[in-house]
């Protein structure tokens, strides 16, 4: 995610992140707090996907949402 947008507007983006990646818990989302690398790792772990796949998902999300 664009670091400034994601971290600065995390509370506004949070609902959309929850909708996109529903397996992520509230505690995980607190840890992520808009940090792209944290989101990438949590998606990999929760969904069992590769780093490349998680990256593709995040880029798609950014294009559609931010």
N, C-alpha and C positions, 0 to 999 in steps of 0.2 A: 504494500500500500504506500501511497505517497505519505511519507513520514509526517509531514506537517498537517496534512488533511486528516489522516487517520488518528493521530494522537490528539490533535486539537479538537476534533469533532467526534471522538470515540463514542460518547453517550448518544449522539444522534445516529451513528452508523451501527451501534450495537444491536438494535432490533433487526436490522437487515442481515447482520452477521448471524444472529440466532436463527433467522428464517432460512438462511442458506445452509448453515452447518448445525443442524438441530441436535446433533450428538454432543456438541461441546457444552459443558456444564457452566453454570454461572461462575463457579470458582475458577475454571479454566479461563473464562472470558475476562475475569478480573486480572489474572496473571498476564494475559495477552495485552490488555490495556492499549490497543492500537499499534503494538509492535509487530511488524510484518513477519519477522523471523519466528517470533513466538507463535503467531497464527499458523504459519507454515508447519511448524513442528507438531502443534496440536491437531491439525487436520491429518497429518501423516499418521499420528498415533491413533486417533479416534476412528479413522476410516480405513486404515491399513493400505494407504496409497504411497507411491514413491514421492520423493521430493519434487521431481519433474511434474508429476500429476497434480500435486498440491499447488505448485507454482502456477500451473495452467488454470486451475480453479480460481486462485486469487486474482490472477490477471483478468479473467473473465468477469469476476465479481466487480473488480475496480472499473472496468469498462462500462458495465451495466449500471453501476451504482454511484460511483464518485464523479 
